[in-house]
Amino acid sequence: METLSSSVLTAWLFGILVIADQPIHDGSFGVNEKRLLDESMVADVAIVLAADVSGSISQSEANLQRESYAAALESTAVLKMIKSGRHGKIVVTFVEWSSFGSLETRLDWAILSDANDAGIIAATIRKKSDRQGPGPHGAKTSISYAIDASVKALQNLPVPASRLVIDISGDGANNDGSSLEDSRQRAIHKNIVINGLPIGAEVENGETTAEYYERHVIGGPGSFVIPADGLPEFQWAILNKLVREVGSIPVSTSGAVL
């Protein structure tokens, strides 16, 4: 039996596919198709949630912080804001930090687009820590290290993001590690916005915690501070802060979402 040449065989198969009305795709994508594929992978914002667990934060207060973050991410307000975004999803990671070199990632990067995602993420944040205790300098507060570690995390996103945010919560000034201003500037130069959630109204060196965060911690276009006078107000503050970060919307001078 005579074998078909490769060109004849190709033409024959092509005819069958056309007759059967089957699409033919060579594996390449046109400009519009490529843009759509890329858009489907983009998150509206990537947020590092970095919570202070230094010596001034008790175990019960640390648990309250975790619960506040978890509840806020599950909230209708945050989920509604996520859905209203151009891409309908964000990516988040949750870390706890204290002194230089002391940091625990309690939630690896996770995509959040709906209530199901939120439930899984919240459960992970609420999960009991495997860490037995703080590091050798765990009682100190290194905001500079928290920023540097957060910048590093943002360099390893699972998907691209339109905006990059570091969300720092804490109750004191930087007293360990490298220069806070240097860490802050490195983040800003990478187009990362740093927002702050200072806890408490203590005054140190003539500045309240909120004033310290405003002058020395936050940075980048649209950066802001939403203070919580104490941990009981923390859940309200983190909810309002997340809604603003996800949606980039203004808040009133009292911190309430407009």
Protein Blocks (a to p, Z undefined) as FASTA:
>chain_A
ZZddfklmmmmmmmmmmmnopacdehiacfklmmmmmmmmpcfbdcdddddfbfklcfkl
mmmmmmmmmmmmmpmklmmmmmmpmnopacddddddfbehiacdfbdcdddfbfklmmmm
mmmmmpccfbfbdcfklmpccfklmmmmmmmmmmmcfbdcfbdcdddddfbdcfedjdfk
lmmmmmmmnopacddddedjbdeehiafklmmmmmmggcehiacdddfbfklmmmmmmmm
mmmmmnopacdfkopaZZ
